Amino acid sequence: MIAQVYISHDPQDEHLARELSALLWRVGLLSIRSMNREPEAISRSERVTYAIRNSECFVPIVTANGSVSRTICQEIGYARGLERLIIPLQEEGAELPFLISHLRPVTFSEFEEAEAILVRVLRDLTRLEWLKVVCPACSEEMTQYLTPQQEVDSAILHGSTLETICTYCERNISLDPRTFRPGA
């Protein structure tokens, strides 16, 4: 069962890692980004090795910057050594580091595409039942059942949104079916 995902990325791709981390939170998974805040008492290398060791899934974001990042390559080597499940997100035109070049990556031109595919893969591998939604109108956080994947796929295919209602203010909320982000 996958409960925690480690996100490896180049510092210039921090915005992508934040987006992915937020999506994983929305579907009930804990994520750790390689560039998260660093506690003073623990070195970055200790924090990273601890986080990778305690994650069930390792997701490197491989962009043009990420494919040559020493940090990402070292983290990939460590994750491979621990035999972690590795699901690379590869930007079109970027080259996968050689330690994972044999894997089938999730290739993207738009990051939301990769996020949608990653969630679909994770749903196939583990049990994802809950969706956390923050209402854009009243800012309350609510939890509801995760929309069945067939409905998500249909909404993506038709370019439509997923619809829900805030349990607090009772306003309609439209969700992007790729990222489950309100306001699509």
ROSE-4610 file (N, C-alpha, C; in Angstrom, 1 decimal, always signed):
// ROSE-4610
residu = [M/M/M/I/I/I/A/A/A/Q/Q/Q/V/V/V/Y/Y/Y/I/I/I/S/S/S/H/H/H/D/D/D/P/P/P/Q/Q/Q/D/D/D/E/E/E/H/H/H/L/L/L/A/A/A/R/R/R/E/E/E/L/L/L/S/S/S/A/A/A/L/L/L/L/L/L/W/W/W/R/R/R/V/V/V/G/G/G/L/L/L/L/L/L/S/S/S/I/I/I/R/R/R/S/S/S/M/M/M/N/N/N/R/R/R/E/E/E/P/P/P/E/E/E/A/A/A/I/I/I/S/S/S/R/R/R/S/S/S/E/E/E/R/R/R/V/V/V/T/T/T/Y/Y/Y/A/A/A/I/I/I/R/R/R/N/N/N/S/S/S/E/E/E/C/C/C/F/F/F/V/V/V/P/P/P/I/I/I/V/V/V/T/T/T/A/A/A/N/N/N/G/G/G/S/S/S/V/V/V/S/S/S/R/R/R/T/T/T/I/I/I/C/C/C/Q/Q/Q/E/E/E/I/I/I/G/G/G/Y/Y/Y/A/A/A/R/R/R/G/G/G/L/L/L/E/E/E/R/R/R/L/L/L/I/I/I/I/I/I/P/P/P/L/L/L/Q/Q/Q/E/E/E/E/E/E/G/G/G/A/A/A/E/E/E/L/L/L/P/P/P/F/F/F/L/L/L/I/I/I/S/S/S/H/H/H/L/L/L/R/R/R/P/P/P/V/V/V/T/T/T/F/F/F/S/S/S/E/E/E/F/F/F/E/E/E/E/E/E/A/A/A/E/E/E/A/A/A/I/I/I/L/L/L/V/V/V/R/R/R/V/V/V/L/L/L/R/R/R/D/D/D/L/L/L/T/T/T/R/R/R/L/L/L/E/E/E/W/W/W/L/L/L/K/K/K/V/V/V/V/V/V/C/C/C/P/P/P/A/A/A/C/C/C/S/S/S/E/E/E/E/E/E/M/M/M/T/T/T/Q/Q/Q/Y/Y/Y/L/L/L/T/T/T/P/P/P/Q/Q/Q/Q/Q/Q/E/E/E/V/V/V/D/D/D/S/S/S/A/A/A/I/I/I/L/L/L/H/H/H/G/G/G/S/S/S/T/T/T/L/L/L/E/E/E/T/T/T/I/I/I/C/C/C/T/T/T/Y/Y/Y/C/C/C/E/E/E/R/R/R/N/N/N/I/I/I/S/S/S/L/L/L/D/D/D/P/P/P/R/R/R/T/T/T/F/F/F/R/R/R/P/P/P/G/G/G/A/A/A]
num = [1/1/1/2/2/2/3/3/3/4/4/4/5/5/5/6/6/6/7/7/7/8/8/8/9/9/9/10/10/10/11/11/11/12/12/12/13/13/13/14/14/14/15/15/15/16/16/16/17/17/17/18/18/18/19/19/19/20/20/20/21/21/21/22/22/22/23/23/23/24/24/24/25/25/25/26/26/26/27/27/27/28/28/28/29/29/29/30/30/30/31/31/31/32/32/32/33/33/33/34/34/34/35/35/35/36/36/36/37/37/37/38/38/38/39/39/39/40/40/40/41/41/41/42/42/42/43/43/43/44/44/44/45/45/45/46/46/46/47/47/47/48/48/48/49/49/49/50/50/50/51/51/51/52/52/52/53/53/53/54/54/54/55/55/55/56/56/56/57/57/57/58/58/58/59/59/59/60/60/60/61/61/61/62/62/62/63/63/63/64/64/64/65/65/65/66/66/66/67/67/67/68/68/68/69/69/69/70/70/70/71/71/71/72/72/72/73/73/73/74/74/74/75/75/75/76/76/76/77/77/77/78/78/78/79/79/79/80/80/80/81/81/81/82/82/82/83/83/83/84/84/84/85/85/85/86/86/86/87/87/87/88/88/88/89/89/89/90/90/90/91/91/91/92/92/92/93/93/93/94/94/94/95/95/95/96/96/96/97/97/97/98/98/98/99/99/99/100/100/100/101/101/101/102/102/102/103/103/103/104/104/104/105/105/105/106/106/106/107/107/107/108/108/108/109/109/109/110/110/110/111/111/111/112/112/112/113/113/113/114/114/114/115/115/115/116/116/116/117/117/117/118/118/118/119/119/119/120/120/120/121/121/121/122/122/122/123/123/123/124/124/124/125/125/125/126/126/126/127/127/127/128/128/128/129/129/129/130/130/130/131/131/131/132/132/132/133/133/133/134/134/134/135/135/135/136/136/136/137/137/137/138/138/138/139/139/139/140/140/140/141/141/141/142/142/142/143/143/143/144/144/144/145/145/145/146/146/146/147/147/147/148/148/148/149/149/149/150/150/150/151/151/151/152/152/152/153/153/153/154/154/154/155/155/155/156/156/156/157/157/157/158/158/158/159/159/159/160/160/160/161/161/161/162/162/162/163/163/163/164/164/164/165/165/165/166/166/166/167/167/167/168/168/168/169/169/169/170/170/170/171/171/171/172/172/172/173/173/173/174/174/174/175/175/175/176/176/176/177/177/177/178/178/178/179/179/179/180/180/180/181/181/181/182/182/182/183/183/183/184/184/184]
x = [+0.8/+0.0/+0.9/+0.5/+1.3/+0.6/+1.4/+0.8/+1.7/+3.0/+3.9/+4.6/+4.7/+5.4/+6.5/+7.7/+8.8/+8.9/+8.9/+9.0/+10.4/+11.1/+12.5/+12.4/+13.1/+13.0/+14.2/+14.4/+15.4/+14.8/+15.7/+15.2/+14.4/+14.7/+13.9/+12.5/+12.3/+11.0/+10.2/+10.5/+9.9/+8.3/+8.0/+6.5/+5.8/+6.4/+5.8/+5.7/+6.7/+6.7/+5.6/+5.5/+4.4/+3.0/+2.8/+1.5/+1.2/+2.2/+2.1/+1.8/+2.5/+2.4/+0.9/+0.4/-1.0/-2.0/-1.7/-2.6/-2.6/-1.4/-1.3/-2.0/-1.9/-2.7/-4.2/-4.6/-6.1/-6.6/-5.8/-6.3/-5.8/-5.3/-5.1/-3.7/-2.7/-1.4/-0.4/+0.5/+1.5/+2.6/+3.1/+4.2/+5.3/+6.5/+7.7/+8.4/+8.7/+9.5/+10.9/+11.8/+13.2/+13.7/+12.9/+13.4/+12.5/+11.8/+11.0/+11.9/+11.2/+12.0/+12.9/+14.0/+15.0/+15.0/+14.7/+14.9/+16.4/+16.6/+17.9/+18.8/+18.2/+19.0/+19.3/+18.8/+19.0/+19.5/+20.6/+21.2/+20.2/+20.4/+19.5/+19.7/+21.0/+21.2/+20.5/+20.5/+19.9/+18.4/+17.8/+16.4/+16.0/+16.7/+16.4/+16.5/+17.5/+17.7/+16.6/+16.2/+15.2/+13.8/+13.6/+12.3/+12.2/+13.2/+13.2/+13.0/+13.7/+13.6/+12.2/+11.5/+10.2/+9.1/+9.4/+8.4/+8.2/+7.0/+6.8/+6.9/+6.9/+6.9/+7.8/+8.6/+9.6/+9.2/+8.9/+8.5/+9.5/+10.4/+11.3/+10.6/+10.6/+10.1/+11.3/+11.4/+12.5/+12.2/+12.6/+12.5/+13.9/+14.0/+15.4/+16.4/+16.0/+16.9/+17.1/+16.0/+16.0/+16.9/+16.9/+17.6/+19.1/+19.7/+21.1/+21.4/+20.4/+20.5/+21.3/+22.4/+23.1/+22.3/+21.5/+20.7/+19.7/+18.9/+17.9/+18.6/+19.7/+20.4/+20.9/+21.4/+21.8/+20.6/+19.5/+18.3/+17.7/+17.8/+17.3/+18.2/+19.5/+20.4/+20.0/+19.8/+19.4/+18.1/+17.1/+15.8/+15.9/+16.7/+16.9/+17.6/+18.5/+19.2/+18.3/+17.3/+16.3/+15.1/+15.2/+14.1/+12.8/+12.7/+11.5/+10.8/+9.5/+8.7/+9.1/+9.5/+9.9/+8.9/+8.3/+7.4/+7.9/+8.7/+9.2/+8.2/+8.1/+7.4/+8.4/+8.3/+9.3/+8.7/+9.2/+8.8/+9.3/+8.4/+8.8/+10.1/+11.0/+12.3/+13.4/+13.1/+14.0/+14.5/+15.7/+16.3/+16.3/+15.8/+15.8/+17.2/+17.6/+18.9/+19.0/+20.3/+20.5/+20.0/+20.0/+19.5/+18.1/+17.3/+15.9/+15.5/+16.4/+16.1/+15.4/+15.4/+14.6/+13.2/+12.8/+11.4/+10.5/+9.3/+8.3/+7.8/+8.2/+7.8/+6.5/+5.9/+4.7/+5.2/+5.1/+5.6/+4.5/+5.0/+4.1/+4.6/+3.7/+4.0/+3.3/+2.1/+1.4/+1.5/+1.9/+2.1/+0.9/-0.3/-1.6/-1.9/-1.4/-1.6/-0.8/+0.4/+1.2/+0.6/+0.1/-0.6/-1.8/-2.6/-3.8/-3.4/-2.4/-1.9/-1.3/-0.6/+0.0/-1.0/-2.1/-3.2/-3.8/-4.1/-4.7/-3.8/-2.5/-1.6/-1.6/-1.6/-1.6/-2.9/-4.0/-5.3/-5.3/-4.6/-4.5/-3.6/-2.6/-1.7/-2.1/-2.9/-3.3/-4.7/-5.2/-6.6/-6.7/-7.2/-7.5/-9.0/-9.5/-11.0/-11.5/-10.6/-11.1/-10.5/-11.2/-10.8/-11.0/-9.9/-10.0/-10.2/-11.2/-11.5/-11.6/-11.0/-11.1/-12.0/-13.2/-14.1/-13.6/-13.6/-13.1/-13.9/-15.2/-16.1/-15.9/-16.0/-15.9/-14.6/-13.7/-12.4/-12.4/-13.5/-13.6/-13.1/-12.4/-11.9/-13.0/-13.3/-14.2/-13.6/-14.1/-13.6/-14.8/-14.7/-15.7/-15.1/-16.0/-15.5/-14.9/-13.8/-13.1/-14.0/-14.1/-14.9/-14.4/-15.2/-14.8/-13.9/-12.9/-11.9/-12.6/-13.6/-14.3/-15.0/-15.5/-16.1/-15.0/-13.9/-12.8/-12.3/-12.1/-11.6/-12.6/-13.9/-14.9/-14.8/-14.7/-14.6/-13.4/-12.2/-11.0/-11.2/-11.8/-12.0/-12.9/-14.0/-14.9/-14.6/-13.5/-13.1/-14.0/-14.7/-15.7/-15.1/-15.8/-15.3/-16.1/-15.6/-16.3/-17.1/-18.3/-19.1/-19.3/-19.2/-19.6/-20.2/-20.6/-21.3/-20.5/-20.3/-19.6/-20.6/-20.2/-21.0/-21.2/-20.5/-20.6/-21.5/-21.1/-21.9/-22.9/-22.8/-23.7/-23.6/-22.5/-22.3/-21.7/-22.0/-21.5/-20.0/-19.2/-17.8/-17.5/-16.8/-16.3/-14.8/-14.5/-13.1/-12.5/-11.2/-10.5/-10.3/-10.7/-10.7/-9.2/-8.3/-6.9/-6.2/-6.6/-5.9/-6.8/-8.1/-9.1/-9.0/-8.4/-8.3/-9.6/-10.2/-11.4/-11.2/-12.2/-12.2/-11.8/-11.9/-11.5/-12.4]
y = [-1.2/+0.0/+1.2/+2.2/+3.4/+4.5/+5.0/+6.0/+7.3/+7.2/+8.3/+8.3/+9.4/+9.6/+10.6/+10.3/+11.2/+11.8/+13.2/+13.9/+14.5/+14.0/+14.5/+15.5/+16.6/+17.7/+18.6/+19.3/+20.4/+21.6/+22.4/+23.6/+24.5/+24.5/+25.4/+24.8/+23.6/+23.0/+22.9/+23.7/+23.7/+23.9/+24.8/+25.0/+23.8/+22.9/+21.7/+20.7/+20.7/+19.8/+20.2/+21.5/+22.0/+21.7/+21.8/+21.4/+19.9/+19.1/+17.7/+17.3/+17.9/+17.7/+18.1/+19.2/+19.6/+18.6/+18.1/+17.1/+15.8/+15.3/+14.1/+14.3/+15.5/+15.8/+15.7/+16.2/+16.2/+14.8/+13.8/+12.4/+11.6/+12.2/+11.5/+10.8/+11.3/+10.7/+11.8/+11.3/+12.2/+12.3/+13.5/+13.7/+14.5/+14.2/+14.9/+15.4/+16.7/+17.2/+17.4/+17.2/+17.2/+18.6/+19.6/+21.0/+21.6/+20.7/+21.2/+21.9/+22.6/+23.3/+22.3/+22.8/+21.9/+22.2/+21.2/+21.4/+21.7/+22.6/+23.0/+21.9/+20.9/+19.9/+18.7/+18.7/+17.6/+18.1/+17.5/+17.9/+17.5/+18.2/+17.9/+16.5/+16.0/+14.6/+13.6/+13.8/+12.9/+13.0/+14.2/+14.3/+13.6/+13.8/+13.2/+11.7/+11.1/+9.7/+9.1/+9.8/+9.3/+9.3/+10.4/+10.5/+9.5/+9.2/+8.2/+6.8/+6.5/+5.3/+5.0/+6.0/+5.8/+6.1/+6.3/+6.4/+5.1/+4.8/+3.6/+3.9/+5.1/+5.5/+6.7/+6.7/+7.8/+8.3/+9.6/+10.3/+11.4/+11.1/+12.2/+13.0/+14.4/+15.2/+15.6/+15.0/+15.1/+16.1/+17.3/+18.3/+18.5/+19.5/+19.7/+20.0/+20.8/+21.0/+19.8/+19.0/+17.9/+16.7/+16.6/+15.5/+15.6/+16.7/+16.9/+17.3/+17.2/+17.6/+16.5/+16.9/+15.9/+15.4/+16.3/+15.9/+14.8/+15.1/+14.1/+12.8/+12.8/+11.6/+10.8/+11.5/+10.8/+10.3/+11.0/+10.5/+9.3/+9.3/+8.2/+6.9/+7.1/+6.0/+5.4/+6.3/+5.9/+5.1/+5.7/+5.0/+3.7/+3.6/+2.3/+1.3/+1.7/+0.9/+0.3/+1.1/+0.6/-0.1/-0.2/-0.9/-0.3/+1.1/+1.8/+1.7/+1.8/+2.0/+3.3/+3.4/+4.7/+5.0/+6.1/+6.5/+7.9/+7.9/+9.2/+10.0/+11.3/+12.2/+13.0/+12.8/+13.2/+14.3/+15.5/+16.5/+16.1/+16.4/+16.1/+16.8/+16.0/+16.5/+16.3/+16.1/+15.8/+14.4/+14.2/+12.8/+12.2/+11.0/+10.3/+10.0/+10.2/+9.7/+8.2/+7.8/+6.4/+5.3/+5.6/+4.6/+4.3/+5.2/+4.9/+4.9/+4.9/+5.0/+3.8/+2.7/+1.5/+1.6/+2.5/+2.6/+3.3/+3.1/+3.7/+5.0/+6.2/+7.4/+7.9/+8.7/+9.5/+10.7/+10.8/+11.9/+13.0/+14.3/+15.4/+16.6/+17.4/+18.7/+19.7/+19.3/+20.1/+19.3/+19.9/+19.1/+18.5/+19.1/+18.6/+17.2/+17.0/+15.7/+14.6/+14.9/+13.9/+13.7/+14.8/+14.6/+13.7/+13.8/+13.0/+11.5/+11.3/+9.9/+9.3/+10.1/+9.6/+9.2/+10.0/+9.6/+8.3/+8.2/+7.0/+5.8/+5.9/+4.8/+4.5/+5.5/+5.3/+4.6/+5.0/+4.4/+2.9/+2.5/+1.1/+0.3/+1.0/+0.3/+0.3/+1.3/+1.4/+1.9/+1.9/+2.3/+3.8/+4.5/+5.9/+6.1/+6.5/+6.6/+8.0/+8.9/+10.2/+11.3/+12.4/+13.6/+14.7/+15.5/+16.7/+17.9/+18.7/+19.9/+21.1/+22.2/+23.4/+24.3/+24.7/+25.5/+26.9/+27.3/+28.6/+29.7/+29.4/+30.5/+30.7/+29.7/+29.8/+29.4/+28.8/+28.3/+27.2/+26.5/+25.4/+24.2/+23.3/+22.0/+20.9/+20.2/+19.1/+17.8/+16.7/+15.4/+14.7/+14.1/+13.4/+12.2/+11.3/+10.1/+10.6/+10.0/+10.3/+9.8/+10.6/+10.3/+9.1/+8.1/+6.9/+7.3/+6.5/+6.8/+6.9/+6.1/+6.1/+7.5/+8.1/+9.4/+10.5/+10.3/+11.3/+11.2/+10.0/+9.8/+10.4/+10.2/+10.8/+12.3/+12.9/+14.4/+14.9/+14.2/+14.6/+14.5/+13.4/+13.2/+14.3/+14.6/+15.6/+17.1/+17.3/+18.6/+19.3/+18.5/+19.0/+19.0/+19.5/+19.5/+18.5/+18.2/+17.4/+18.4/+18.0/+18.9/+18.4/+19.2/+18.9/+20.1/+19.9/+21.0/+21.1/+22.3/+22.5/+22.1/+21.3/+20.8/+21.9/+23.0/+24.1/+25.3/+25.8/+27.0/+26.5/+25.3/+24.7/+25.3/+25.9/+26.4/+25.3/+25.4/+24.5/+24.7/+23.6/+23.7/+22.9/+23.5/+22.8/+22.4/+21.1/+20.6/+20.2/+20.6/+20.1/+18.6/+17.8/+16.3/+15.8/+16.6/+16.1/+16.3/+17.4/+17.8/+17.8/+17.7/+17.9/+19.2/+20.2/+21.6/+22.3/+23.0/+23.8/+24.9/+25.3/+26.5/+26.3/+25.0/+24.7/+25.4]
z = [+0.0/+0.0/+0.0/-0.8/-0.9/+0.0/+0.9/+1.8/+1.7/+1.3/+1.3/+0.0/-0.7/-2.0/-1.8/-2.3/-2.3/-3.7/-3.7/-5.0/-5.1/-6.1/-6.4/-7.6/-7.4/-8.5/-8.4/-9.5/-9.6/-8.9/-8.2/-7.6/-8.5/-9.8/-10.7/-11.0/-10.6/-10.8/-9.5/-8.5/-7.2/-7.4/-8.3/-8.5/-9.0/-9.8/-10.2/-9.0/-8.2/-7.0/-6.1/-5.9/-5.0/-5.5/-6.9/-7.5/-7.2/-7.5/-7.3/-5.9/-5.0/-3.5/-3.1/-3.6/-3.3/-3.8/-5.0/-5.6/-4.8/-4.4/-3.6/-2.2/-1.7/-0.4/-0.6/-1.8/-2.1/-2.2/-2.6/-2.8/-1.6/-0.5/+0.7/+0.9/+0.1/+0.2/+0.8/+1.6/+2.2/+1.2/+0.9/+0.0/+0.7/+0.3/+0.8/-0.5/-0.5/-1.6/-1.2/-2.1/-1.8/-1.4/-1.7/-1.3/-0.2/+0.5/+1.7/+2.7/+3.6/+4.7/+5.4/+5.8/+6.5/+8.0/+8.8/+10.3/+10.6/+11.5/+11.9/+12.4/+13.1/+13.8/+12.9/+11.7/+10.8/+9.4/+9.0/+7.7/+6.5/+5.4/+4.3/+3.8/+3.8/+3.3/+4.2/+5.5/+6.5/+6.3/+6.1/+5.9/+4.6/+3.5/+2.2/+2.3/+2.9/+3.0/+3.9/+5.0/+5.8/+5.1/+4.3/+3.6/+2.5/+1.7/+0.7/+1.3/+2.4/+3.0/+3.5/+4.0/+4.5/+3.6/+2.3/+1.2/+0.5/+0.0/-0.7/-2.2/-2.6/-4.0/-4.2/-5.3/-5.6/-6.9/-7.0/-8.2/-8.6/-9.5/-10.0/-11.1/-11.0/-12.0/-12.9/-14.1/-15.0/-16.1/-15.9/-17.0/-17.6/-18.5/-19.0/-17.9/-16.9/-15.8/-14.9/-14.7/-13.8/-14.4/-15.7/-16.3/-16.1/-15.8/-15.5/-14.0/-13.2/-11.8/-11.0/-10.4/-9.6/-8.5/-7.9/-6.7/-7.1/-8.2/-8.7/-9.0/-9.7/-10.0/-8.8/-7.8/-6.5/-5.8/-5.8/-5.1/-5.9/-7.2/-8.0/-7.6/-7.5/-7.2/-5.8/-4.9/-3.5/-3.5/-4.2/-4.3/-5.0/-6.1/-6.7/-5.8/-5.0/-4.1/-3.0/-2.7/-1.7/-2.4/-3.7/-4.5/-4.3/-4.3/-4.2/-5.6/-5.6/-6.8/-7.3/-8.6/-9.2/-10.4/-10.3/-11.4/-11.9/-13.0/-13.4/-14.2/-14.0/-14.8/-15.7/-17.0/-17.9/-18.9/-18.8/-19.7/-21.2/-22.1/-23.5/-23.9/-24.5/-24.9/-23.8/-22.6/-21.5/-21.6/-21.2/-21.2/-19.8/-19.7/-18.4/-17.9/-16.7/-16.2/-16.4/-16.7/-17.1/-16.1/-14.9/-13.9/-14.0/-14.6/-14.8/-16.3/-17.2/-18.6/-19.1/-18.4/-18.7/-18.3/-17.5/-17.1/-18.1/-18.0/-18.9/-18.1/-18.5/-17.8/-18.2/-17.3/-17.7/-18.4/-19.7/-20.5/-20.5/-20.5/-20.5/-21.2/-21.8/-22.3/-21.3/-20.8/-19.8/-18.5/-17.4/-16.2/-15.6/-15.9/-15.4/-16.0/-17.2/-17.9/-17.1/-16.7/-15.9/-14.6/-13.9/-12.6/-12.7/-13.8/-13.9/-14.1/-14.9/-15.2/-13.9/-13.2/-12.0/-11.0/-10.8/-9.9/-10.3/-11.6/-12.2/-11.9/-12.0/-11.7/-10.2/-9.4/-8.0/-7.5/-8.2/-7.9/-8.2/-9.3/-9.7/-8.7/-8.0/-7.2/-5.7/-5.3/-3.9/-3.8/-2.6/-2.3/-2.0/-3.0/-2.8/-2.7/-1.6/-1.4/-1.2/-0.6/-0.2/-0.9/-1.1/-1.7/-0.8/-0.6/+0.3/-0.7/-0.4/-1.2/-0.3/-0.6/+0.1/-0.8/-0.2/-0.9/-1.2/-2.5/-2.9/-2.3/-2.0/-1.5/+0.0/+0.8/+2.3/+2.9/+2.1/+2.6/+3.5/+3.7/+4.6/+3.8/+4.6/+4.0/+4.3/+3.2/+3.4/+2.8/+3.2/+2.7/+2.1/+1.0/+0.3/-0.4/-0.9/-1.6/-2.9/-3.3/-4.5/-5.7/-6.7/-7.8/-8.5/-8.9/-9.6/-10.8/-11.1/-12.2/-13.5/-13.8/-15.0/-15.3/-14.2/-14.4/-14.6/-13.9/-14.0/-15.5/-16.0/-17.4/-18.4/-18.2/-19.0/-19.0/-17.9/-17.8/-18.5/-18.3/-19.0/-20.5/-21.0/-22.4/-23.0/-22.3/-22.8/-22.5/-21.8/-21.4/-20.4/-19.6/-18.7/-17.2/-16.3/-14.9/-14.1/-12.9/-11.9/-11.0/-10.6/-9.8/-8.5/-7.5/-6.1/-5.4/-4.2/-3.4/-2.1/-1.7/-0.4/+0.7/+1.7/+2.8/+3.8/+3.7/+4.7/+4.1/+3.0/+2.4/+1.3/+1.0/+0.0/-1.4/-1.7/-3.1/-4.0/-5.3/-6.2/-6.4/-6.6/-6.8/-8.0/-9.0/-10.1/-9.9/-10.2/-10.0/-11.3/-11.5/-12.6/-12.5/-13.4/-13.3/-13.3/-13.8/-13.8/-12.5/-11.8/-10.5/-9.3/-9.5/-8.5/-7.8/-8.5/-7.9/-8.2/-7.2/-7.4/-8.4/-9.0/-9.9/-11.3/-11.7/-13.1/-14.1]
